[in-house]
Amino acid sequence: MRYLYFVAVALLFVACGNNKNNGENNGVILPEGEFTYNVPCKVVYVNTDKPGKAILWLWLHGGVHDRPKHDIFYHPNHFDCCDADEYILQYLKESGTKAIALFPVCYKANLPNTIKWIDCYDDVKHIIDDYADKGLIDTNRVYVTGSSDGGRGAWDYAEMHPDVFAAAISMSCSSPRPVSISVYFFSTASEGDCTSQVDELVKQGVNIKYKYCPDQKHGGDAIECTPELLKEFFSHTK
């Protein structure tokens, strides 16, 4: 029953996402075929009128210990305590990028001993595979981003599944580690200055672009996701 409930909720929010974010294309038709979601997930289609396959962008929310403050059951129009997710989405729209944006919920946070995004990876990957199998996305341009617990999740996904993702953005966490894909990393005073850790990783050949943001609040701030940075970020391919 829980599985069917998640599927129903996910499909409901797919439709809402299209209506909200493609107001000029109110007649947009969802891709044919059955889509299944084992986690609650909002899906937003961006610039559907553009030719070719879409990129796929994944946002991992923070606060997996306190899910009600972040997920779609409680805040259907916003997903996180920071503005970066909305800012990135707006960039994709304004840049004319054809994209599919995924906003999954770390529902397993409410279960004992499952408090990390990596515990939901198989379910998230199932969604990615579904879009790939239907030929809707460029599998060389799949991106993962997140803040706080979602920032740690982005590192986990980048480290453990570099064959899936082209690049990652991690905000408001303090867990840099060796990865084989490009990572854009920001920490605030809440997490501390990670410059020495990053410098050591860069010496090892890890491609990390890092900025310490002591004056910003935990959770990340949209100002760090500048159009210039995002243009570079979304230019990465596998």
N, C-alpha and C positions, 0 to 999 in steps of 0.2 A: 504493500500500500504506500509506503513512504516513497518508493521509487516512482510510482505513478504520480504521486503528488508533486515531486520535484519536476518531473517531465511537464506536467500541466502548468506549473508556475513558470518554468523556463520559457515555454512556448508563448505564454501570455506576455511575458516581458520582451520577447523578441518582437512581437507585434507592436507593443508600446514603443520600443526603441526606434522602430522604423518610422512611426508616425511623428515622434518627437523630433528626430534628428534629420529627417528628410522632408521637411514641411513643404518644400517645393515639388516633391514627388509623392504626393499623398496616395497615388495609385500604384506605388511600387508593390510588386508581387514577391512574396517570399520564394526562395528557391524550392523547386519541386523536390519531393522525397521526404521521408521521415527523418527528423533529427531527434536524437535522444540525448538527454542531459542527466547524468547521475548526481550532479550537484546543482543547486539553484544557480541560475546564470542569466544575466541580462545580456542580450546581444544587440549591438547597434550597427546597422549598415550605413556606410558613409560613401557619398558620391557614387551611387549605384549606376548612374548614367555613363560613367567612364568605361572605356573598352578594356578588355583584358581581365586577368585574374586580380583579385584583391590581395593586399597584404593582410596579415592577421596580427592584431595587437592585443595583448593580454595584460589586464591590470589586476594585481593582487592587493586586496584591501588590508589595512592594519587592524589591530585589535582583535586577534582571533580568540583571546581570552574573554572578550567582552563583545561578542558578535552583535547583540541587538543594537548597538550604537552605529553599526556599519552596514548591515546587510539589507537586501531589497525587501524583506518582509516588513521592515520598520521604516525605511527611507527610500521609497521607490524612485525618487528623482535624484538621489545623490548617494554615493557609495563609500565615502571616506571622510575623515576629519580634515583632510587637506584639499587643496584646489588643483593639485597637479593632474589628477585624472581628467577633470573637466577641461583643463588647459590643453592637455595633449589631444583630447578629442576635438577641441576647437581648432587646433593646429591642422589636424588631418582634414577637417572640412575646408578650411580656408586655403590650404595648399593644393586642393583639388585631388588629393590622394584617394584612390579607391581602396577602401579598407573595411574589414570586419573587426569590430571591437568587442572583446569578451570581458565581462565583469562577473567572474564566478564568486561564489560565497564559500568560505572555508567552514562548511557546516559541521565537519567533524570536530570542530573546536569544543562542541558541547559534550563530546564523548570522553570517557576516561583515557588519559595518557595519549591523546591525539590532539596536539596543540600547534602543529606546524603545517605549513602549506604543502610540504613534501608528502604528508599523509594523504593529500587529495590529488597527488599528481596523476595517478592512473585515471581518475575520473576526468580531470582536466584534459589529459592527453586524448581521451576518448572523443571529446568534443572536437579537438584539433583534427584528429584523424577523420572524423565524420565530414568536416568541411573539405579536407584534402581529398578524400575518396570521391566526393561529388565534383571535384575539379573546380572548386570555387576560389581557392586560394593558391598563391605562389608559395610553395613549401620551402623555398629558399629565403622567404621574407616573413618569418614568424618571430615576434618580439615579445619579451616579457619585461614588465615593469611593476614596481610596487613600493610601498612606503611602510616603515616600521616593521611589523611582522611580515607584511607583504614585501618589504625590502629584503628581509632575510630569505623569504621565499624565492625572490628573484635570483639571489646568489645561489640558493640550493638548486634551482632549476638550471641555471647557467652552468654550474659545476657538474651536475650529474647527467645532464641531457644536452650537451653541446651540439649533438647531431640534430636537434629539433629547432633550436633558437639561433637567430642570426646575431642578436645583441641584447643587452639587458640594461635597465636603469634601476638602481637601488638607492632609495632615500631613507634617511633617518634610521640607520642601523649601524652596527659596529662589528661586522663580521666579514671583512674582506678575506678572500682566500684564492688560491690558484685556480684560474679558469682558462679555457682555451678560446673563448669568444670575447668580444669587446664589451666592457662594462663601464657605465657612467655612474659614478658613486658620489653621494652627498651625505655628510653627517652634520648634526647640529651639536650645540653644547651639551644636550641631553645624552648624547652617545659619546662625545669626546672627539678630540682631534686624532684622526687615523693616518696622518701624513707619514709617520715612520713605518707603519705597517704597509701602506701602499707603496712607498719608495722601495721597500725590500722586495715586494712582489714585482714591481716594474723591472728591477734589476734581474729578476728571474725570467723576464720576457713576457709577463702578463700585461695585457693591454687594458689598463685602467686609467680613466680620466676622472680625477678626484678633486672635489672642492669642499673645504671645511667652511661651514656656515654657522658660526657661533651665535649670530644675532637672530637666527630664524627659529621658529617654534618646532618642536618635535612633530613629525608628520610630513615634513617637507613643505616647500613653498613653490608656487607656480613660477615665480620669477627665475628660478634656476633652470626651468625647462624653456629656455629661450628658443625662438624660431630657428636661430642658427644651430643651436645644439640639436634640436629635433630633426632638422634637415639632415645633419650629419648622421644622427642615430639611425634614422630610417633608410639611409643609403646603404647600410651594411647588408650584405647577403652572405649566405652560408658558402 
